Amino acid sequence: MTETNGISEAHIKVGISMLLNQAASTSGRSQVRIASEAQIDRGTMRRILAGKREATVSETLRILYGAGASPHAHLLLYLAADLGRASSWLQTDLALFFEELVRHLPDALETQLGDYLHDIKPHWAKGTAKRIAQMLSEHMEGLARKDPFLGDGLDRTQGGGYA
């Protein structure tokens, strides 16, 4: 369960402001360019990033987009995980993967589970997440073995030394 202090209005406002600031400052884009792409007045953008005005959900998504981040992924990461994870995944392929995973998961669950969809137990989520990560890791290791150009040159089968 989520702690109530983590979902307080004040906590969320501060966290979103920090996420937007980090996205803008690490994007390599000017605030003017981000504001233009987000279709937000420059003064409003400045006040949002300074924490003097809270952003609406739409503005949050548009600012993240303007900063070159995956807007839905980062907002969801912030809400579901934490600010640290949302910030550290800014402008990464991992964020793009997460966004696509979350987008396609409901359809995949309905397709694969069929009549069992409503028998899912919440406590299975953590183990399922670990299993998905394990499957991805095995898949990536398999690809690296098949295509040496995909790997990083490390031979993980022999203790992590260079191949």
PyMOL commands that place a pseudoatom at each C-alpha (Angstrom):
pseudoatom trace, name=CA, resn=MET, resi=1, chain=A, elem=C, hetatm=0, pos=[0.000, 0.000, 0.000]
pseudoatom trace, name=CA, resn=THR, resi=2, chain=A, elem=C, hetatm=0, pos=[1.081, 3.581, -0.613]
pseudoatom trace, name=CA, resn=GLU, resi=3, chain=A, elem=C, hetatm=0, pos=[1.770, 5.728, 2.421]
pseudoatom trace, name=CA, resn=THR, resi=4, chain=A, elem=C, hetatm=0, pos=[-0.641, 8.658, 2.677]
pseudoatom trace, name=CA, resn=ASN, resi=5, chain=A, elem=C, hetatm=0, pos=[2.147, 11.232, 3.069]
pseudoatom trace, name=CA, resn=GLY, resi=6, chain=A, elem=C, hetatm=0, pos=[3.415, 10.148, -0.361]
pseudoatom trace, name=CA, resn=ILE, resi=7, chain=A, elem=C, hetatm=0, pos=[0.071, 11.040, -1.908]
pseudoatom trace, name=CA, resn=SER, resi=8, chain=A, elem=C, hetatm=0, pos=[-0.503, 14.314, -0.113]
pseudoatom trace, name=CA, resn=GLU, resi=9, chain=A, elem=C, hetatm=0, pos=[-1.153, 17.337, -2.304]
pseudoatom trace, name=CA, resn=ALA, resi=10, chain=A, elem=C, hetatm=0, pos=[1.985, 19.110, -1.078]
pseudoatom trace, name=CA, resn=HIS, resi=11, chain=A, elem=C, hetatm=0, pos=[4.218, 16.070, -1.667]
pseudoatom trace, name=CA, resn=ILE, resi=12, chain=A, elem=C, hetatm=0, pos=[2.941, 15.591, -5.219]
pseudoatom trace, name=CA, resn=LYS, resi=13, chain=A, elem=C, hetatm=0, pos=[3.277, 19.294, -6.111]
pseudoatom trace, name=CA, resn=VAL, resi=14, chain=A, elem=C, hetatm=0, pos=[6.878, 19.413, -4.908]
pseudoatom trace, name=CA, resn=GLY, resi=15, chain=A, elem=C, hetatm=0, pos=[7.760, 16.117, -6.611]
pseudoatom trace, name=CA, resn=ILE, resi=16, chain=A, elem=C, hetatm=0, pos=[6.259, 17.096, -9.965]
pseudoatom trace, name=CA, resn=SER, resi=17, chain=A, elem=C, hetatm=0, pos=[8.035, 20.455, -9.801]
pseudoatom trace, name=CA, resn=MET, resi=18, chain=A, elem=C, hetatm=0, pos=[11.356, 18.712, -9.101]
pseudoatom trace, name=CA, resn=LEU, resi=19, chain=A, elem=C, hetatm=0, pos=[10.777, 16.214, -11.931]
pseudoatom trace, name=CA, resn=LEU, resi=20, chain=A, elem=C, hetatm=0, pos=[9.974, 18.990, -14.412]
pseudoatom trace, name=CA, resn=ASN, resi=21, chain=A, elem=C, hetatm=0, pos=[13.022, 20.965, -13.307]
pseudoatom trace, name=CA, resn=GLN, resi=22, chain=A, elem=C, hetatm=0, pos=[15.280, 17.958, -13.740]
pseudoatom trace, name=CA, resn=ALA, resi=23, chain=A, elem=C, hetatm=0, pos=[13.788, 17.132, -17.130]
pseudoatom trace, name=CA, resn=ALA, resi=24, chain=A, elem=C, hetatm=0, pos=[14.290, 20.692, -18.363]
pseudoatom trace, name=CA, resn=SER, resi=25, chain=A, elem=C, hetatm=0, pos=[17.789, 21.107, -16.955]
pseudoatom trace, name=CA, resn=THR, resi=26, chain=A, elem=C, hetatm=0, pos=[19.115, 17.784, -18.282]
pseudoatom trace, name=CA, resn=SER, resi=27, chain=A, elem=C, hetatm=0, pos=[17.445, 18.026, -21.685]
pseudoatom trace, name=CA, resn=GLY, resi=28, chain=A, elem=C, hetatm=0, pos=[20.055, 20.240, -23.316]
pseudoatom trace, name=CA, resn=ARG, resi=29, chain=A, elem=C, hetatm=0, pos=[17.198, 22.403, -24.549]
pseudoatom trace, name=CA, resn=SER, resi=30, chain=A, elem=C, hetatm=0, pos=[16.492, 25.984, -23.595]
pseudoatom trace, name=CA, resn=GLN, resi=31, chain=A, elem=C, hetatm=0, pos=[13.443, 26.834, -21.508]
pseudoatom trace, name=CA, resn=VAL, resi=32, chain=A, elem=C, hetatm=0, pos=[12.221, 28.911, -24.442]
pseudoatom trace, name=CA, resn=ARG, resi=33, chain=A, elem=C, hetatm=0, pos=[12.354, 25.896, -26.760]
pseudoatom trace, name=CA, resn=ILE, resi=34, chain=A, elem=C, hetatm=0, pos=[10.684, 23.622, -24.199]
pseudoatom trace, name=CA, resn=ALA, resi=35, chain=A, elem=C, hetatm=0, pos=[7.942, 26.208, -23.612]
pseudoatom trace, name=CA, resn=SER, resi=36, chain=A, elem=C, hetatm=0, pos=[7.421, 26.541, -27.364]
pseudoatom trace, name=CA, resn=GLU, resi=37, chain=A, elem=C, hetatm=0, pos=[7.171, 22.779, -27.904]
pseudoatom trace, name=CA, resn=ALA, resi=38, chain=A, elem=C, hetatm=0, pos=[4.917, 22.451, -24.842]
pseudoatom trace, name=CA, resn=GLN, resi=39, chain=A, elem=C, hetatm=0, pos=[2.758, 25.334, -26.131]
pseudoatom trace, name=CA, resn=ILE, resi=40, chain=A, elem=C, hetatm=0, pos=[3.099, 27.121, -22.787]
pseudoatom trace, name=CA, resn=ASP, resi=41, chain=A, elem=C, hetatm=0, pos=[3.792, 30.820, -22.285]
pseudoatom trace, name=CA, resn=ARG, resi=42, chain=A, elem=C, hetatm=0, pos=[7.459, 31.424, -21.336]
pseudoatom trace, name=CA, resn=GLY, resi=43, chain=A, elem=C, hetatm=0, pos=[6.497, 33.287, -18.159]
pseudoatom trace, name=CA, resn=THR, resi=44, chain=A, elem=C, hetatm=0, pos=[4.187, 30.473, -17.107]
pseudoatom trace, name=CA, resn=MET, resi=45, chain=A, elem=C, hetatm=0, pos=[6.943, 27.976, -17.857]
pseudoatom trace, name=CA, resn=ARG, resi=46, chain=A, elem=C, hetatm=0, pos=[9.417, 29.941, -15.749]
pseudoatom trace, name=CA, resn=ARG, resi=47, chain=A, elem=C, hetatm=0, pos=[6.964, 30.067, -12.806]
pseudoatom trace, name=CA, resn=ILE, resi=48, chain=A, elem=C, hetatm=0, pos=[6.250, 26.330, -13.080]
pseudoatom trace, name=CA, resn=LEU, resi=49, chain=A, elem=C, hetatm=0, pos=[9.944, 25.429, -13.092]
pseudoatom trace, name=CA, resn=ALA, resi=50, chain=A, elem=C, hetatm=0, pos=[10.595, 27.823, -10.207]
pseudoatom trace, name=CA, resn=GLY, resi=51, chain=A, elem=C, hetatm=0, pos=[7.852, 26.105, -8.181]
pseudoatom trace, name=CA, resn=LYS, resi=52, chain=A, elem=C, hetatm=0, pos=[5.785, 29.285, -7.977]
pseudoatom trace, name=CA, resn=ARG, resi=53, chain=A, elem=C, hetatm=0, pos=[2.934, 27.800, -9.989]
pseudoatom trace, name=CA, resn=GLU, resi=54, chain=A, elem=C, hetatm=0, pos=[1.826, 24.221, -10.109]
pseudoatom trace, name=CA, resn=ALA, resi=55, chain=A, elem=C, hetatm=0, pos=[1.495, 22.557, -13.478]
pseudoatom trace, name=CA, resn=THR, resi=56, chain=A, elem=C, hetatm=0, pos=[-1.706, 20.903, -14.598]
pseudoatom trace, name=CA, resn=VAL, resi=57, chain=A, elem=C, hetatm=0, pos=[-1.492, 17.279, -15.710]
pseudoatom trace, name=CA, resn=SER, resi=58, chain=A, elem=C, hetatm=0, pos=[-1.622, 18.404, -19.337]
pseudoatom trace, name=CA, resn=GLU, resi=59, chain=A, elem=C, hetatm=0, pos=[1.148, 20.960, -18.791]
pseudoatom trace, name=CA, resn=THR, resi=60, chain=A, elem=C, hetatm=0, pos=[3.250, 18.367, -16.976]
pseudoatom trace, name=CA, resn=LEU, resi=61, chain=A, elem=C, hetatm=0, pos=[2.988, 15.939, -19.886]
pseudoatom trace, name=CA, resn=ARG, resi=62, chain=A, elem=C, hetatm=0, pos=[3.682, 18.681, -22.444]
pseudoatom trace, name=CA, resn=ILE, resi=63, chain=A, elem=C, hetatm=0, pos=[6.723, 20.013, -20.560]
pseudoatom trace, name=CA, resn=LEU, resi=64, chain=A, elem=C, hetatm=0, pos=[8.145, 16.497, -20.254]
pseudoatom trace, name=CA, resn=TYR, resi=65, chain=A, elem=C, hetatm=0, pos=[7.571, 16.028, -23.990]
pseudoatom trace, name=CA, resn=GLY, resi=66, chain=A, elem=C, hetatm=0, pos=[9.158, 19.397, -24.767]
pseudoatom trace, name=CA, resn=ALA, resi=67, chain=A, elem=C, hetatm=0, pos=[12.173, 18.379, -22.680]
pseudoatom trace, name=CA, resn=GLY, resi=68, chain=A, elem=C, hetatm=0, pos=[12.586, 15.256, -24.805]
pseudoatom trace, name=CA, resn=ALA, resi=69, chain=A, elem=C, hetatm=0, pos=[11.417, 12.850, -22.101]
pseudoatom trace, name=CA, resn=SER, resi=70, chain=A, elem=C, hetatm=0, pos=[8.781, 10.126, -22.368]
pseudoatom trace, name=CA, resn=PRO, resi=71, chain=A, elem=C, hetatm=0, pos=[5.932, 12.020, -20.739]
pseudoatom trace, name=CA, resn=HIS, resi=72, chain=A, elem=C, hetatm=0, pos=[3.631, 9.178, -19.767]
pseudoatom trace, name=CA, resn=ALA, resi=73, chain=A, elem=C, hetatm=0, pos=[6.469, 6.951, -18.600]
pseudoatom trace, name=CA, resn=HIS, resi=74, chain=A, elem=C, hetatm=0, pos=[8.004, 9.592, -16.353]
pseudoatom trace, name=CA, resn=LEU, resi=75, chain=A, elem=C, hetatm=0, pos=[4.739, 10.717, -14.829]
pseudoatom trace, name=CA, resn=LEU, resi=76, chain=A, elem=C, hetatm=0, pos=[3.767, 7.103, -14.199]
pseudoatom trace, name=CA, resn=LEU, resi=77, chain=A, elem=C, hetatm=0, pos=[7.200, 6.306, -12.780]
pseudoatom trace, name=CA, resn=TYR, resi=78, chain=A, elem=C, hetatm=0, pos=[6.901, 9.275, -10.445]
pseudoatom trace, name=CA, resn=LEU, resi=79, chain=A, elem=C, hetatm=0, pos=[3.404, 8.281, -9.308]
pseudoatom trace, name=CA, resn=ALA, resi=80, chain=A, elem=C, hetatm=0, pos=[3.991, 4.525, -9.085]
pseudoatom trace, name=CA, resn=ALA, resi=81, chain=A, elem=C, hetatm=0, pos=[7.625, 4.347, -8.006]
pseudoatom trace, name=CA, resn=ASP, resi=82, chain=A, elem=C, hetatm=0, pos=[9.400, 7.503, -6.909]
pseudoatom trace, name=CA, resn=LEU, resi=83, chain=A, elem=C, hetatm=0, pos=[11.009, 10.742, -8.019]
pseudoatom trace, name=CA, resn=GLY, resi=84, chain=A, elem=C, hetatm=0, pos=[14.470, 9.191, -8.034]
pseudoatom trace, name=CA, resn=ARG, resi=85, chain=A, elem=C, hetatm=0, pos=[13.519, 6.516, -10.536]
pseudoatom trace, name=CA, resn=ALA, resi=86, chain=A, elem=C, hetatm=0, pos=[11.609, 8.955, -12.716]
pseudoatom trace, name=CA, resn=SER, resi=87, chain=A, elem=C, hetatm=0, pos=[14.603, 11.321, -12.707]
pseudoatom trace, name=CA, resn=SER, resi=88, chain=A, elem=C, hetatm=0, pos=[17.297, 8.717, -13.287]
pseudoatom trace, name=CA, resn=TRP, resi=89, chain=A, elem=C, hetatm=0, pos=[15.445, 7.260, -16.269]
pseudoatom trace, name=CA, resn=LEU, resi=90, chain=A, elem=C, hetatm=0, pos=[15.038, 10.655, -17.991]
pseudoatom trace, name=CA, resn=GLN, resi=91, chain=A, elem=C, hetatm=0, pos=[15.810, 10.566, -21.725]
pseudoatom trace, name=CA, resn=THR, resi=92, chain=A, elem=C, hetatm=0, pos=[16.671, 6.845, -21.755]
pseudoatom trace, name=CA, resn=ASP, resi=93, chain=A, elem=C, hetatm=0, pos=[15.571, 3.919, -23.888]
pseudoatom trace, name=CA, resn=LEU, resi=94, chain=A, elem=C, hetatm=0, pos=[14.530, 2.274, -20.626]
pseudoatom trace, name=CA, resn=ALA, resi=95, chain=A, elem=C, hetatm=0, pos=[11.862, 4.958, -20.168]
pseudoatom trace, name=CA, resn=LEU, resi=96, chain=A, elem=C, hetatm=0, pos=[10.636, 4.404, -23.727]
pseudoatom trace, name=CA, resn=PHE, resi=97, chain=A, elem=C, hetatm=0, pos=[10.505, 0.660, -23.076]
pseudoatom trace, name=CA, resn=PHE, resi=98, chain=A, elem=C, hetatm=0, pos=[8.582, 1.222, -19.827]
pseudoatom trace, name=CA, resn=GLU, resi=99, chain=A, elem=C, hetatm=0, pos=[6.071, 3.465, -21.583]
pseudoatom trace, name=CA, resn=GLU, resi=100, chain=A, elem=C, hetatm=0, pos=[5.445, 0.889, -24.317]
pseudoatom trace, name=CA, resn=LEU, resi=101, chain=A, elem=C, hetatm=0, pos=[5.243, -1.936, -21.775]
pseudoatom trace, name=CA, resn=VAL, resi=102, chain=A, elem=C, hetatm=0, pos=[2.612, -0.137, -19.727]
pseudoatom trace, name=CA, resn=ARG, resi=103, chain=A, elem=C, hetatm=0, pos=[0.709, 0.837, -22.865]
pseudoatom trace, name=CA, resn=HIS, resi=104, chain=A, elem=C, hetatm=0, pos=[0.505, -2.758, -24.147]
pseudoatom trace, name=CA, resn=LEU, resi=105, chain=A, elem=C, hetatm=0, pos=[0.163, -4.611, -20.831]
pseudoatom trace, name=CA, resn=PRO, resi=106, chain=A, elem=C, hetatm=0, pos=[-3.645, -4.351, -20.455]
pseudoatom trace, name=CA, resn=ASP, resi=107, chain=A, elem=C, hetatm=0, pos=[-4.267, -5.847, -23.917]
pseudoatom trace, name=CA, resn=ALA, resi=108, chain=A, elem=C, hetatm=0, pos=[-1.653, -8.560, -23.352]
pseudoatom trace, name=CA, resn=LEU, resi=109, chain=A, elem=C, hetatm=0, pos=[-3.186, -9.480, -19.999]
pseudoatom trace, name=CA, resn=GLU, resi=110, chain=A, elem=C, hetatm=0, pos=[-6.684, -9.675, -21.470]
pseudoatom trace, name=CA, resn=THR, resi=111, chain=A, elem=C, hetatm=0, pos=[-5.482, -11.739, -24.438]
pseudoatom trace, name=CA, resn=GLN, resi=112, chain=A, elem=C, hetatm=0, pos=[-3.331, -14.160, -22.454]
pseudoatom trace, name=CA, resn=LEU, resi=113, chain=A, elem=C, hetatm=0, pos=[-5.514, -14.579, -19.370]
pseudoatom trace, name=CA, resn=GLY, resi=114, chain=A, elem=C, hetatm=0, pos=[-8.942, -14.641, -20.964]
pseudoatom trace, name=CA, resn=ASP, resi=115, chain=A, elem=C, hetatm=0, pos=[-11.397, -16.020, -18.415]
pseudoatom trace, name=CA, resn=TYR, resi=116, chain=A, elem=C, hetatm=0, pos=[-8.734, -15.949, -15.670]
pseudoatom trace, name=CA, resn=LEU, resi=117, chain=A, elem=C, hetatm=0, pos=[-8.268, -12.172, -15.885]
pseudoatom trace, name=CA, resn=HIS, resi=118, chain=A, elem=C, hetatm=0, pos=[-10.370, -11.457, -12.809]
pseudoatom trace, name=CA, resn=ASP, resi=119, chain=A, elem=C, hetatm=0, pos=[-8.687, -14.181, -10.750]
pseudoatom trace, name=CA, resn=ILE, resi=120, chain=A, elem=C, hetatm=0, pos=[-5.403, -12.231, -10.565]
pseudoatom trace, name=CA, resn=LYS, resi=121, chain=A, elem=C, hetatm=0, pos=[-4.128, -11.624, -7.033]
pseudoatom trace, name=CA, resn=PRO, resi=122, chain=A, elem=C, hetatm=0, pos=[-2.338, -8.334, -6.232]
pseudoatom trace, name=CA, resn=HIS, resi=123, chain=A, elem=C, hetatm=0, pos=[0.427, -10.073, -4.291]
pseudoatom trace, name=CA, resn=TRP, resi=124, chain=A, elem=C, hetatm=0, pos=[1.549, -11.790, -7.507]
pseudoatom trace, name=CA, resn=ALA, resi=125, chain=A, elem=C, hetatm=0, pos=[2.704, -8.461, -9.019]
pseudoatom trace, name=CA, resn=LYS, resi=126, chain=A, elem=C, hetatm=0, pos=[6.178, -8.322, -7.461]
pseudoatom trace, name=CA, resn=GLY, resi=127, chain=A, elem=C, hetatm=0, pos=[7.067, -11.862, -8.508]
pseudoatom trace, name=CA, resn=THR, resi=128, chain=A, elem=C, hetatm=0, pos=[5.651, -11.244, -11.978]
pseudoatom trace, name=CA, resn=ALA, resi=129, chain=A, elem=C, hetatm=0, pos=[7.775, -8.098, -12.348]
pseudoatom trace, name=CA, resn=LYS, resi=130, chain=A, elem=C, hetatm=0, pos=[10.873, -10.062, -11.316]
pseudoatom trace, name=CA, resn=ARG, resi=131, chain=A, elem=C, hetatm=0, pos=[10.039, -12.807, -13.806]
pseudoatom trace, name=CA, resn=ILE, resi=132, chain=A, elem=C, hetatm=0, pos=[9.564, -10.319, -16.641]
pseudoatom trace, name=CA, resn=ALA, resi=133, chain=A, elem=C, hetatm=0, pos=[12.920, -8.701, -15.820]
pseudoatom trace, name=CA, resn=GLN, resi=134, chain=A, elem=C, hetatm=0, pos=[14.578, -12.130, -15.696]
pseudoatom trace, name=CA, resn=MET, resi=135, chain=A, elem=C, hetatm=0, pos=[13.093, -13.070, -19.072]
pseudoatom trace, name=CA, resn=LEU, resi=136, chain=A, elem=C, hetatm=0, pos=[14.334, -9.798, -20.583]
pseudoatom trace, name=CA, resn=SER, resi=137, chain=A, elem=C, hetatm=0, pos=[17.796, -10.352, -19.151]
pseudoatom trace, name=CA, resn=GLU, resi=138, chain=A, elem=C, hetatm=0, pos=[17.943, -13.880, -20.579]
pseudoatom trace, name=CA, resn=HIS, resi=139, chain=A, elem=C, hetatm=0, pos=[16.729, -12.577, -23.943]
pseudoatom trace, name=CA, resn=MET, resi=140, chain=A, elem=C, hetatm=0, pos=[19.376, -9.838, -24.017]
pseudoatom trace, name=CA, resn=GLU, resi=141, chain=A, elem=C, hetatm=0, pos=[22.137, -12.272, -23.029]
pseudoatom trace, name=CA, resn=GLY, resi=142, chain=A, elem=C, hetatm=0, pos=[21.003, -14.584, -25.822]
pseudoatom trace, name=CA, resn=LEU, resi=143, chain=A, elem=C, hetatm=0, pos=[21.099, -11.732, -28.325]
pseudoatom trace, name=CA, resn=ALA, resi=144, chain=A, elem=C, hetatm=0, pos=[24.554, -10.692, -27.128]
pseudoatom trace, name=CA, resn=ARG, resi=145, chain=A, elem=C, hetatm=0, pos=[25.841, -14.258, -27.619]
pseudoatom trace, name=CA, resn=LYS, resi=146, chain=A, elem=C, hetatm=0, pos=[24.379, -14.413, -31.127]
pseudoatom trace, name=CA, resn=ASP, resi=147, chain=A, elem=C, hetatm=0, pos=[25.504, -10.934, -32.176]
pseudoatom trace, name=CA, resn=PRO, resi=148, chain=A, elem=C, hetatm=0, pos=[28.811, -9.772, -30.686]
pseudoatom trace, name=CA, resn=PHE, resi=149, chain=A, elem=C, hetatm=0, pos=[28.158, -6.267, -32.022]
pseudoatom trace, name=CA, resn=LEU, resi=150, chain=A, elem=C, hetatm=0, pos=[25.112, -5.987, -29.754]
pseudoatom trace, name=CA, resn=GLY, resi=151, chain=A, elem=C, hetatm=0, pos=[27.041, -6.849, -26.595]
pseudoatom trace, name=CA, resn=ASP, resi=152, chain=A, elem=C, hetatm=0, pos=[29.462, -4.631, -24.699]
pseudoatom trace, name=CA, resn=GLY, resi=153, chain=A, elem=C, hetatm=0, pos=[32.438, -6.949, -25.095]
pseudoatom trace, name=CA, resn=LEU, resi=154, chain=A, elem=C, hetatm=0, pos=[32.092, -8.502, -21.643]
pseudoatom trace, name=CA, resn=ASP, resi=155, chain=A, elem=C, hetatm=0, pos=[32.023, -12.264, -21.415]
pseudoatom trace, name=CA, resn=ARG, resi=156, chain=A, elem=C, hetatm=0, pos=[29.566, -12.705, -18.551]
pseudoatom trace, name=CA, resn=THR, resi=157, chain=A, elem=C, hetatm=0, pos=[29.637, -16.508, -18.869]
pseudoatom trace, name=CA, resn=GLN, resi=158, chain=A, elem=C, hetatm=0, pos=[33.269, -16.540, -17.720]
pseudoatom trace, name=CA, resn=GLY, resi=159, chain=A, elem=C, hetatm=0, pos=[33.065, -14.211, -14.726]
pseudoatom trace, name=CA, resn=GLY, resi=160, chain=A, elem=C, hetatm=0, pos=[32.660, -10.860, -16.451]
pseudoatom trace, name=CA, resn=GLY, resi=161, chain=A, elem=C, hetatm=0, pos=[36.058, -10.543, -18.164]
pseudoatom trace, name=CA, resn=TYR, resi=162, chain=A, elem=C, hetatm=0, pos=[36.429, -9.228, -21.673]
pseudoatom trace, name=CA, resn=ALA, resi=163, chain=A, elem=C, hetatm=0, pos=[35.773, -11.750, -24.400]
for i in range(1, 163): cmd.bond("trace and resi %d" % i, "trace and resi %d" % (i + 1))
show_as sticks, trace
zoom trace
